[in-house]
Amino acid sequence: MSELIENKNLVVELKSLIASTKEQVAISVNSSLTLMYWQIGFKINEDILKNSRADYGNQIVHSVSRQLVEEFGSSFSKRNLFHMIKFYKVFSDEKIVYSLSTQLTWTHIRSLITIEDELKRTFYIEMAKLDKWSTRTLNDRIDSMLYERTVLSKKPDELISYEIEKLKEGVVTPNMVLKDPYVLDFLELNDRYLEKDLEDAILRDIENFILELGNGFSFIARQKRVQIGEEDFYIDLLFYNRKLKRLIALDLKLGKFKAEYKGQMELYLKYLEKYEKEEDENTPLGIILCSDKNQEQIELLELEKSDIHVAKYLTILPPKEEFEKRLHKAIQNAKEKYQIKG
C-alpha cells in the first residue's frame, strides 16, 4: 500500500515538473518568435528607408513575403510582414520589446499595435499583463471600449500617465476599475422592468455582471441589511474588490439620478466603514447605477471628489459608431473642463 502511495506522489511530482517545463518552453519559444518578428520589421523598415521611391515599400514586402512563405510558411505572409513593420514602428525600443515578449504573445501584440493612442495602448498592455488576459479577452475589452468607459480616460493626460506608471507596479486605482457607462446588454431585459427585475436579472447572470464590473470583484450579498437604530435599510448588492481592498456598495436606480441618492449612499458607506470594514481594508466605495444622470448635478454635489461613483447603465447597446461618438465626446468634454479649472 505504501509503495502505491509513493508511486502516486512520484507521478504527481513528475506531472508537475513536465507541465512546468512545457510552460517555460512555450514562454521561451513565444519570446524568441516575438523578438524575431520585431527584428524582421526593423530590417525591412531600414531597407525601405534606404530607398526613396514611393512604391518601393510595397514591392519589397511583396517580394520578401513570397520567398519566405515558400520556405517557412504562411506566418510570413504579406499582411504579417506589414504587422512586423508596424510592430517595430510602434515599439522602437528593443528593451521594451523584450519585456513584452516574455508576458504577451504575438497575437496580443498584433491587436495592441493597431491602437494609435499611446496612453490607451499602454493601459491595455498593463491590464493584459496584470490579469493575464487571453488574446480573446484583450480583443473583447478593446471592442467593448473598456478604456474609454473607465473614469481614468476622462482625467488629464498627466494623471493618466501617473496612474499607468502605478499600474506597472501592480497598483490598481478606482479610476481604472470604475466605468461609465456599464453595458448590461447581456441581461436581455424587456423595454419595461422594475428595479427588482433588474436586480433579479443581474443575480441570474452574476458571472457576466462581475466581468463587466471589472478587475477583482467578488459578490458578497444581495439586499444587505443595514440596521441603524430602529430602522432597517438595504444595500441592493454588496461586492468586495481585492485589487482595491474595498467593500463596494452598489445601488440600482431605474430612472435619472436624484440628489437624495447621495445621502442614502453616504449612510451605507458610513455603516460599512464602522461595522464591516476589516483593519487591512480601505474605505468602502459606493456605485450608484442609474439609467440616466445630469453631469452638472454630479459636479455640483462634488461626488467626483467623494467615494461615491455615479454611472449610467445600458441594457441595450447602441450601434458601435454612435457608442464611440458618445464616449469620445464625454472624454473630450471632461478634459476641457479640467483645462478650464486649471
C-alpha positions in Angstrom: 0.0 0.0 0.0 2.8 2.4 0.9 4.5 1.7 -2.4 1.3 2.6 -4.3 1.1 5.9 -2.4 4.8 6.6 -3.1 4.2 5.9 -6.8 1.3 8.3 -6.8 3.3 11.0 -5.2 6.1 10.4 -7.6 3.7 10.7 -10.6 2.2 13.9 -9.2 5.7 15.4 -8.9 6.7 14.3 -12.4 3.5 15.7 -13.9 4.1 19.0 -12.2 7.7 19.1 -13.5 6.6 18.2 -17.0 3.8 20.8 -17.1 6.1 23.5 -15.6 8.9 22.7 -18.1 6.4 22.8 -21.0 5.1 26.1 -19.9 8.6 27.5 -19.7 9.5 26.2 -23.1 6.3 27.8 -24.5 7.2 31.1 -23.0 10.7 30.9 -24.3 9.6 30.0 -27.8 7.0 32.8 -27.8 9.6 35.3 -26.6 12.1 34.2 -29.3 9.5 34.4 -32.1 8.2 37.8 -31.0 11.8 39.2 -30.9 12.4 37.7 -34.3 9.3 39.4 -35.7 10.4 42.7 -34.3 13.9 42.3 -35.9 12.3 41.4 -39.3 10.1 44.5 -39.0 13.2 46.6 -38.2 15.3 45.2 -41.1 12.6 45.6 -43.7 11.8 49.1 -42.5 15.5 50.1 -42.7 15.7 48.7 -46.2 12.6 50.7 -47.2 14.0 53.9 -45.8 17.2 53.5 -47.8 15.2 53.7 -51.0 13.4 56.9 -51.7 10.9 55.5 -54.2 7.3 55.8 -53.0 6.2 52.4 -54.3 9.3 50.5 -53.1 7.9 49.5 -49.7 5.0 47.6 -51.1 7.2 46.0 -53.7 9.9 44.8 -51.3 7.3 43.4 -48.8 5.5 41.5 -51.6 8.8 40.1 -52.9 10.2 39.1 -49.5 6.9 37.6 -48.4 6.7 35.4 -51.5 10.1 34.0 -50.9 9.8 33.5 -47.1 6.3 31.8 -47.4 7.8 29.3 -49.9 10.3 28.1 -47.3 8.8 28.9 -43.9 5.0 29.0 -44.4 2.1 31.5 -44.0 3.5 33.1 -40.9 5.4 35.4 -43.3 2.5 36.5 -45.4 2.5 40.0 -46.8 -0.1 41.0 -44.2 2.0 39.6 -41.3 5.2 41.3 -42.6 3.3 44.7 -42.5 2.3 43.8 -38.9 6.0 43.3 -38.1 6.9 46.6 -39.6 4.2 48.3 -37.6 5.4 46.4 -34.5 8.9 48.0 -34.9 7.5 51.5 -35.6 5.2 51.4 -32.5 7.9 49.8 -30.2 11.2 51.0 -31.4 13.0 50.3 -28.1 14.3 46.7 -28.1 14.3 46.6 -24.3 10.6 47.3 -24.1 10.0 44.6 -26.8 12.0 42.1 -24.8 9.9 42.8 -21.7 6.6 42.5 -23.7 7.8 39.2 -25.4 8.1 37.5 -22.0 4.5 38.2 -21.0 2.4 38.7 -24.1 2.1 36.6 -27.2 2.5 37.8 -30.8 -1.3 37.7 -31.2 -1.7 40.1 -28.3 0.8 42.4 -29.8 -0.9 42.4 -33.2 -4.0 43.7 -31.5 -2.2 46.3 -29.5 -0.2 47.8 -32.4 -3.5 48.9 -34.0 -4.2 51.3 -31.1 -2.7 54.7 -32.1 -3.2 56.5 -28.7 -0.1 55.6 -26.6 -1.8 56.0 -23.2 -4.7 53.9 -24.3 -2.3 51.2 -25.7 -0.2 51.2 -22.5 -3.4 50.8 -20.4 -4.3 47.7 -22.3 -0.8 46.3 -22.2 -0.5 46.7 -18.4 -4.1 45.3 -17.8 -3.4 42.3 -20.0 -0.2 41.6 -18.2 -1.7 42.1 -14.7 -4.7 39.9 -15.3 -3.1 37.5 -17.7 -5.8 38.2 -20.4 -6.0 35.8 -23.3 -5.9 37.3 -26.8 -9.7 36.8 -27.0 -10.2 38.7 -23.7 -8.0 41.5 -24.8 -9.9 41.9 -28.1 -13.2 41.7 -26.2 -12.1 44.5 -23.9 -10.9 46.7 -26.8 -14.2 46.1 -28.7 -16.2 47.0 -25.7 -14.2 50.2 -25.4 -13.2 49.4 -21.9 -10.6 52.2 -21.7 -13.0 54.9 -22.9 -15.5 53.8 -20.3 -13.1 54.0 -17.4 -13.0 57.0 -15.2 -9.3 57.2 -15.9 -9.8 58.1 -19.6 -11.7 61.2 -18.6 -8.8 62.6 -16.5 -6.0 64.9 -17.6 -3.2 63.1 -19.5 -0.7 63.8 -16.8 -2.8 61.9 -14.2 -3.4 59.1 -16.7 0.4 58.7 -17.2 1.0 58.7 -13.4 -1.7 56.1 -12.7 -0.5 53.9 -15.6 3.0 54.0 -14.1 1.5 52.9 -10.8 -0.3 50.1 -12.7 3.1 48.9 -13.9 3.9 48.4 -10.3 0.7 46.4 -9.8 -1.2 49.2 -8.1 -4.8 49.4 -9.3 -6.7 52.6 -8.5 -10.5 53.2 -8.6 -10.1 55.3 -11.7 -9.0 52.2 -13.6 -11.8 50.0 -12.2 -14.8 52.3 -12.2 -16.7 52.7 -15.5 -19.3 55.0 -17.1 -21.4 53.6 -18.7 -21.8 50.0 -17.7 -23.0 47.8 -20.5 -25.6 45.3 -19.3 -27.0 44.1 -22.7 -26.3 40.5 -21.7 -29.3 40.7 -19.2 -31.7 40.8 -22.2 -34.3 42.8 -20.3 -37.6 43.9 -21.9 -38.5 47.6 -22.5 -40.3 47.7 -19.2 -38.9 46.4 -16.0 -38.8 47.2 -12.3 -35.7 47.7 -10.1 -36.3 44.2 -8.7 -36.4 42.8 -12.3 -33.0 44.4 -12.9 -31.6 43.0 -9.7 -33.0 39.5 -10.4 -31.5 39.6 -13.9 -28.1 40.6 -12.5 -28.2 37.8 -9.9 -29.2 35.2 -12.6 -26.1 36.3 -14.7 -23.8 37.3 -11.9 -20.7 35.9 -13.7 -21.2 38.3 -16.7 -22.1 41.1 -14.4 -18.9 40.7 -12.4 -16.9 40.6 -15.7 -18.5 43.9 -16.6 -17.8 45.4 -13.2 -14.1 44.6 -13.9 -10.9 43.8 -12.2 -11.0 41.9 -8.9 -14.7 41.9 -8.0 -16.4 39.2 -5.9 -20.1 39.0 -4.9 -20.9 39.2 -1.2 -24.6 39.8 -0.6 -28.0 40.8 -2.1 -30.2 43.2 -0.1 -27.6 43.6 2.6 -29.4 44.7 5.7 -28.2 47.9 7.4 -29.8 48.4 10.8 -29.4 51.9 12.2 -31.3 52.4 15.5 -34.7 51.0 14.9 -34.7 51.5 11.1 -33.7 48.9 8.5 -32.1 49.8 5.2 -31.0 47.5 2.4 -28.0 47.8 0.1 -29.1 46.3 -3.3 -25.8 44.5 -4.0 -22.6 44.3 -2.0 -19.2 43.3 -3.5 -15.6 43.2 -2.5 -12.7 44.2 -4.7 -9.5 42.5 -3.9 -7.4 44.8 -6.0 -8.7 47.9 -4.3 -9.1 46.2 -0.9 -12.5 47.8 -0.6 -16.1 46.9 0.1 -18.3 48.1 -2.8 -21.9 49.0 -2.2 -24.0 49.1 -5.4 -27.4 50.7 -5.6 -29.6 50.2 -8.7 -31.9 53.0 -9.8 -34.3 52.8 -12.8 -34.7 56.5 -13.6 -32.4 59.6 -13.6 -30.0 60.2 -10.7 -31.5 62.3 -7.9 -29.7 64.4 -5.3 -31.1 62.4 -2.4 -29.4 59.2 -3.6 -26.1 60.8 -2.4 -27.3 60.9 1.3 -28.6 57.3 1.1 -25.3 56.0 -0.2 -23.3 58.1 2.3 -25.3 56.4 5.1 -24.4 52.9 3.7 -20.7 53.7 3.4 -20.5 55.1 6.9 -22.2 52.0 8.2 -19.9 49.7 6.2 -16.8 51.5 7.4 -17.9 51.4 11.1 -19.3 47.8 11.2 -18.0 45.8 8.2 -14.6 47.1 7.2 -11.5 45.0 8.2 -8.3 46.6 9.6 -6.3 46.0 6.4 -9.1 47.3 4.1 -9.5 50.7 2.5 -12.6 52.9 2.9 -15.7 51.4 1.3 -16.8 52.7 -2.1 -20.3 53.3 -3.5 -21.6 52.9 -7.0 -25.0 54.3 -8.0 -26.2 52.8 -11.3 -28.9 54.9 -13.0 -30.5 54.8 -16.4 -29.6 58.5 -16.8 -27.8 61.4 -15.0 -27.1 65.1 -15.2 -23.3 65.7 -15.2 -23.6 69.2 -13.9 -25.6 67.9 -10.9 -22.9 65.4 -10.2 -20.3 68.1 -10.3 -22.2 70.5 -8.0 -22.7 67.7 -5.5 -18.9 67.2 -5.7 -19.4 63.4 -6.0 -16.3 63.1 -8.1 -14.2 64.1 -5.1 -16.0 61.5 -2.9 -16.1 57.7 -2.6 -19.4 57.7 -4.5 -19.4 56.9 -8.2 -22.5 57.6 -10.3 -22.7 55.9 -13.6 -25.2 55.1 -16.3 -26.0 51.6 -17.4 -27.1 50.5 -20.8 -29.4 47.5 -21.2 -29.3 47.9 -25.0 -26.1 48.7 -26.7 -26.4 51.4 -29.4 -24.8 51.0 -32.8 -21.0 50.9 -32.5 -20.3 54.2 -34.3 -22.9 56.0 -32.2 -21.4 54.5 -29.0 -17.9 55.5 -30.0 -19.1 59.1 -30.7 -20.8 59.3 -27.3 -17.8 58.1 -25.4 -15.3 60.3 -27.2 -17.5 63.3 -26.7 -17.7 62.5 -23.0 -13.9 62.2 -22.8 -13.4 65.5 -24.7 -15.9 67.4 -22.5 -14.3 66.1 -19.3 -10.8 67.0 -20.4 -11.9 70.5 -21.5 -13.4 71.1 -18.0 -10.1 70.1 -16.4 -8.3 72.6 -18.6 -10.8 75.4 -17.7 -10.3 74.6 -13.9 -6.5 74.5 -14.4 
